[in-house]
Amino acid sequence: MSTSQLIELAGIITRETEKLDRFLKQSGSAQPSFDVDGPTNFPKMSDEMKSARDEVVRATRELGDLVAGPTENIRWMAWDHNNSLSLHAIYHYKIAQSFPIHETATFAQIAEKVDLDEINVRRFLRHAMTNRIFKEVEPGVVAHTAASRVLAEDQMINDWVGFCVEDIWPAASRVVDAINLNPSASEPSQAGFCVANNTIDVEPMFVTFGKSPKRAKRMGGAMTSLTGGEGYEVSYLVNNYDWSRINASSGTVVDIGGSHGFVCIDLAEKYKKMKFIVQDLPKTVQSAPKLEGDLGERIKFQVHDFHTQQPVKGADVYLYRWILHNQSDRYSINMLRQLIPALKKGARVVINDHCLPEPGTESLWDEKIIRSMDLVMLTLLNARERSEGEFEDLFKAASEGLSGGFRFLGAKRPEGCRMSIIEAVWEGEDFGGIES
Ligand SMILES: C[S@@+](CC[C@H](N)C(=O)[O-])C[C@H]1O[C@@H](n2cnc3c(N)ncnc32)[C@H](O)[C@@H]1O
């Protein structure tokens, strides 16, 4: 009798889990645990161990889904929002912070502390406990777990949860309405977020957040929590692009939407001859820290709206990091066109963003994260993540009607990195002029 898929998956789980277990023991690392004192993250590990861990996650999910069957899976998947609901209540009422992590509290004590009816405290927490957030150590008595401890102690995870449950979730529930109203889904002020916030055709999310320091700060923390994780380090961009070629000719990089210039600072520390212009909106440029000495000499800040014509002519690289995924195709194409009057022949446009994989080329879990990111961009801004082919299409559209134009050079994802480096070269007319 041939081995069934179930047994095959179970075999993978056993084999790969044994590898992980050996690694944890040999490295003297703590065993994973749901206990309040359990580790909050898996320890750093080699690529081989990372792939063992990925296999355990993939195979256990696949096995679980197979034995549950499609009807059950769909039935309960459609209830996923209840996870957001109990998490929202915990976030909103600061329940994780309501009693010390090594102590217990009754539902009644928590209710009094957070000023919420006991029946509601009980039902939110008993639901969250099914996700191992808190546990009931004896009837009516609650203790922390590793997960509730993270909520109690990690401000950035709290920001992430708050942004997801209070900003993204209500907006996601209005995306279909937003598309029905405006099927092209290309205007940032017509996104699901705007329907949910009564700002449709009034203003995009960033303007709404600009009026609410609390929401803006929370989104900042949420982004730091996401992009501060493994696979998002600036070092991947610094170490996986041929900057030495630009450095050799003391070339210039324009970092468009470059915030406070931290990418350019890292590049400038490694490449001593390169020069940089960091462009951003007035408020961001004004609040950028003053750079001293050599860094101050080589890194300049400039106010520039990237929807308007590029003022720095003849630079070697125009860099967009975490920029184009905030824009629909219509706006992205316009932004690339706005570069053209500044471009010299051979100038490079470098994009550092997610690049959607071909379907089925990554684990379902990794694919789900990146495809969810694409849905979130739609939800908040009518923007999108793109595949390599879709990036190429942007450059083709920006070159339309021009002789030469952009030649797409491709996308590459450095090993271990979640983002890709996407590049095109300008082969149209030389508009470089004098570098400003
Ligand atoms: C997601 S952040 C990316 C920052 C940085 N490039 C990085 O790698 O983290 C987007 C940046 O674009 C800037 N920005 C937004 N709209 C802009 C505009 N119209 N013109 C120039 N910069 C803009 C924001 O102020 C912010 O610094």
The ligand as an SDF file (V2000), in Angstrom:
LIG
                    3D

 27 29  0  0  0  0  0  0  0  0999 V2000
    6.6980   54.2230    3.9100 C   0  0  0  0  0  0  0  0  0  0  0  0
    7.7140   55.6280    4.1250 S   0  0  0  0  0  0  0  0  0  0  0  0
    9.2310   55.0640    3.4150 C   0  0  0  0  0  0  0  0  0  0  0  0
   10.4090   55.7580    3.9960 C   0  0  0  0  0  0  0  0  0  0  0  0
   11.7800   55.2480    3.5500 C   0  0  0  0  0  0  0  0  0  0  0  0
   11.9510   55.3390    2.1080 N   0  0  0  0  0  0  0  0  0  0  0  0
   12.0360   53.8240    4.0170 C   0  0  0  0  0  0  0  0  0  0  0  0
   12.6890   53.0850    3.2950 O   0  0  0  0  0  0  0  0  0  0  0  0
   11.6210   53.4390    5.1100 O   0  0  0  0  0  0  0  0  0  0  0  0
    7.0860   56.7380    2.9110 C   0  0  0  0  0  0  0  0  0  0  0  0
    7.7880   58.0620    2.8860 C   0  0  0  0  0  0  0  0  0  0  0  0
    7.2790   58.8120    1.7920 O   0  0  0  0  0  0  0  0  0  0  0  0
    7.0940   60.1520    2.2030 C   0  0  0  0  0  0  0  0  0  0  0  0
    6.0900   60.7780    1.3200 N   0  0  0  0  0  0  0  0  0  0  0  0
    4.7540   60.5860    1.3070 C   0  0  0  0  0  0  0  0  0  0  0  0
    4.1870   61.3170    0.3350 N   0  0  0  0  0  0  0  0  0  0  0  0
    5.1940   61.9800   -0.2830 C   0  0  0  0  0  0  0  0  0  0  0  0
    5.2480   62.8710   -1.3850 C   0  0  0  0  0  0  0  0  0  0  0  0
    4.1400   63.2310   -2.0300 N   0  0  0  0  0  0  0  0  0  0  0  0
    6.4520   63.3350   -1.7700 N   0  0  0  0  0  0  0  0  0  0  0  0
    7.5800   62.9650   -1.1160 C   0  0  0  0  0  0  0  0  0  0  0  0
    7.6000   62.1240   -0.0640 N   0  0  0  0  0  0  0  0  0  0  0  0
    6.4160   61.6270    0.3400 C   0  0  0  0  0  0  0  0  0  0  0  0
    6.6450   60.0230    3.6350 C   0  0  0  0  0  0  0  0  0  0  0  0
    6.8260   61.2240    4.3470 O   0  0  0  0  0  0  0  0  0  0  0  0
    7.5490   58.9070    4.1250 C   0  0  0  0  0  0  0  0  0  0  0  0
    8.7730   59.3790    4.6150 O   0  0  0  0  0  0  0  0  0  0  0  0
  1  2  1  0
  2  3  1  0
  2 10  1  0
  3  4  1  0
  4  5  1  0
  5  6  1  0
  5  7  1  0
  7  8  2  0
  7  9  1  0
 10 11  1  0
 11 12  1  0
 11 26  1  0
 12 13  1  0
 13 14  1  0
 13 24  1  0
 14 15  1  0
 14 23  1  0
 15 16  2  0
 16 17  1  0
 17 18  1  0
 17 23  2  0
 18 19  1  0
 18 20  2  0
 20 21  1  0
 21 22  2  0
 22 23  1  0
 24 25  1  0
 24 26  1  0
 26 27  1  0
M  CHG  2   2   1   9  -1
M  END
$$$$
